[in-house]
Amino acid sequence: MSDSYTSPDDVLFADPRAILAEAIKAYLPPERINTADYAAKHRILDNRGGGYIGRWNHDEAPFLVGPMEALDELRFLNVAIVGPARSGKTTVGQNWILKSIDVDPADFLVYAQTDDVIESYVKREIAPMVDLHPQAREKLGTRPVDNSLKFKRFRAMWIEFLAAAYNNLINKSAPRIIMTEIDAYPANLGDPCALASIRRETFGQESMLLAESHPDRANGLDLSRWTDGIMKQYADSDRRLWWWPCPHCNGYSSPNPTSSVPMSLHWEADAPLDEIAESAALLCPHCGTLIEINGVAP
């Protein structure tokens, strides 16, 4: 017989109400929400190296709303985003991943041009995003094999991060695929989106491929010459454009040079590069006014 005795009053029991409340959560249906609305409600950005910090705000990059909404429309199987560097293209895929982890799980393949690029992307973008959002962090597997540099397993899905090499494109399958900066992929791959698309065909309408890049292989403004890279994907799409109103005359135009009313970039051709960077501005095609940058007219 033990020399020690514990009074029943000293024993701590679990609260059955708390246990039941937690168990009932497993029976609740997931939140039905598209990627754009999910980002506005849940995404937090922490670009301390430069860029926006805080809760996602569509007003900062309104041109990204349409592509995010298209990711959840069953009438589409591919989404292509064309834009310059540092315009937020890659965050569309990140928001899609975060929403999937939280409320709409499905396996992902994520491609970038090289192993070094994909490793840097996971370290600098994906891992901090998971750490910053408890709805993702709490679903991440606890075993070392569940959280490696190129593979992450969550409660009901996994994500594999791969270099855009031929064997990686033909030997993997997943319903959701992200291909970043495809114009930087090796030219001998041919059409990487076509190769990747085959790997998700068995998932039917539930599958989606997101491709994004700046158009290094655009080969001019003639649609018939868009036969490579992101512009090939864009040419095969419904070719949406984003239009902005001029703050002076409220006339709408687009910075896309293929639009019917393009705005142009104005700068002093003979000026030093640092002066061009400071003074370059968009010229409104309606009223001819230089559009102010940060409230200061160049």
N, C-alpha and C positions, 0 to 999 in steps of 0.2 A: 504494500500500500504506500502511496506517495506521501512524503512528509508535508508537501505543499497542498493547499486547497484554494481554489478560485471560487469566489462567490458568484452565483448567477448574475448578480447585479453588476459585476465587473466585466462580463462578457459582452462584446459589441457584436450585434447582429446586423446584417444588411437590411436595408429598408426595402420591403417587398414592393412598395409602390414605385420606387425608383427602378427596380429590376423590371417590373412590368412595363413601365413607361419606355424604357430603353428597348425592350423586346418588341413592343408594338411598332416602333419606328421601322423595323424590318418589313412590316406588312404595308406600310404606306407607299403609294405609287410615287415614282420619281417626278420631279417637277418638269412639266412640259414647257420648254422655253427654247427659243432659237439662239444661235450663237451670238448674234448681235445684242439681244436683250440680256443674255447671260453676262456678257462682258461688261455692259453698263451697270449691271447689278452687283457683280462679284469680282471683276478683275481689278487687281492692284498692280501698278507699275512702279518700279524702283530703279530708274535709270540714273544712278548716281554718277556714272561716268559721263553724263551729258544726255539731256533729253527730259521727257515729261516724268514727273514723280507724283503719284497719288492715284485715286480711283479713276478707272477708265472713263473718259469723257468723249462721246461721239463728236462733240464740237471741235475737238482738237484735230480730228482726221475724219471728216464726214464721208469722204470717198471710200472708206473701208467698210461702211455699213452694208452696202449692196452685196459685195462679195461674201460677207459673213452670213447674210440672210440666205444667199443662194446655196450655201453649204447644206442647208436643212430642207431644201426643196426637192421633192422626189422626182420632179420633171428634169432635173439636171443630174448628170453623171460626172461632169468635169467642171471645175472653176479655174479660170486663168486670170492672174493679176499681173498687169504690166505697169511698171512705175520706176522712178529713179531710186537710187540708193537712199537709205535713211528716211523712207516715206511711210514706214509702218507695215509694209507688205508681210513681213515675217510674223508680226503679231497676230495676224488673222489666223494662221495655223496654230499658234500658241493658244489663242482663245478657244479654238475648236477642240484642242486637246484637253484643256482645263474643263470645259463643259462636259466633254465625254467622260472624263474621270469621275465627275461629280454626279451627273444625272442621266447620261446617255452612253453607257460603256460600249466600246467596240475596239478591236485591235487595230493598231496603227503601224505602218512602215513610214519612216521619215528619212529622206535622202538629201544629201548635200554633195558638193563636187568631189571632195577628198576626205580621207580619214581624219586628217588634221583639222579640217573645217568642221566636220561633224563632232569631233571631240571638243573643240572650242565652243561650238554652239551649245552642246549639252552642259558644259561647265558654266558658261557665262549666261545662258538664257533659261534653259529648261530646269536645271537643278535649283537655281534661285527662285524660279516661279513656283515650283513645288513647295519649297520651304516657306514661301510667303503666304501660301493659301492652305489653311488647315483642312479644307475639304479634299485636297489632293494629298497632303502630307500624311493624314491619318489613314488613307487607303493604300499607301505605298507598302509593299511587302517588307518584312523585317529581316529576311534571310539575305546574306551577301549576294546570292545569285539573283535576287529580285531587284537589286538596286546597283547595277554596274554602270559603267560609263556608256555602254552602247545598248543596254537592255534594262527596261524598268517594268516590273509587274505590279499592277494595282489590284484592287479587290476583285474586279470583274473584267479586267482587260490587261493587255500588255502593249508596250511601245518598243519597237526596235529601231535604232538609229544606224544608218548605213551610208557608206560611200557609194556614189553612183557608178558602180562597175557592172559590167555585163552579167557576171554570175550572181551578183546581189539583186539584179533586176529580174532575173528569170527563175530564181530558185526560192523566192519568198512569196507568200500570199497573205493578204489582209483586206478587210473591207474598206479601210480608210488609208489613203496614201497621201503624203505631203512631199512635194519636190521643190526644194528651195534653190533659187538662182540657177535655173536649168540652162541658161545660156553659157554658163561657165563649165558645164559638164563636158567630158571628152567628146570630141567631134566624131570619133569612130563608133560611138554608141548608136548613131542614127537618130531616131525619134525616141527619146527615153520615156516620154509619156505613153507612147504606144506599147512599149515593152512592159511598163508598169501596169498599164490598164488591163492587160491580159490576166495579170495575177489577182485581180479582184472581180473578174467576170462572174465567178460562181456565186458571188454574194448578191448579184442582181441589182435591183433598185435600191437596196440598202447600202450600196457601196458609193464611194465618192473619191475623186482624185483632185487635189488642190495643187496647182503649179503656179509659181511666182518667180519673177525675175525682172531685172532691167534689160531692155531689148538690145543687147550687144550684137545680135545676129539679125537685126531688123532688115538690113539690105534695102534701105530707102523707104519711101512712103507709098509705093505701088503695092496694092493688095496682092497682086499676082506673084510678087517676089517674096512674099512672107511664107517661105517654105521650110523654115528651120527655127528651132528654139521656141521661146515664149510667143513670138509673133505668129507662128504657125498655129499654136493653140488659140490665140486671140482671133485669128482669121477664121477659124472653124467655129467660133462662138457667136453669140448675138451682139458682140462688139459694143458693149455699153461704154459711154463716156461720162465723165463728171464735169458739170458746168457750174461756174461760179458767177454770182452777180457782181458787177462793178460797184464799189462803194460810192462812186460819184454819180453815175447815171442809171444804175440798177439794170443795165443791159447785161444779158448772160452771154458768156463765151467759155471756151474750154482751152486749157493749155495743151491739149493733144493736137499735134499738127495736122492730123487727118480729119479734124472736125470741120463742120460747115462754117463755123465762125470761130477761128482759132485766135487766142490771144498770143502775142509774141513777146519774147524776152528782149528788153532794151538795155544796152550797155555802150559805153564809150570804147570803141574798138582799139584805140591807140593807148588806152590807159593801162597802168601796171595791173597785174593780176589781183593784188590786194585791194586796189581801188575798185576794180570790177566787182569783186566779191562784196564790197560794201555798198555799191551804188546800183547794181543790176536790179531791174524791176520789170514787172509785167506791164505791157502796154494794152490798154483797153481798145479793142477794135471798133467800138461804137463811138466813144467820145474822144479818143486819142489821149486820154490822161494816163500818166504813170501811176500805177496802183501803189499806195503807200505801204511800206514795210515797217511793222512795229510802230505805227503811228507817225513815222517820219517820212516825208516825201524825198526821194533821192534827187 
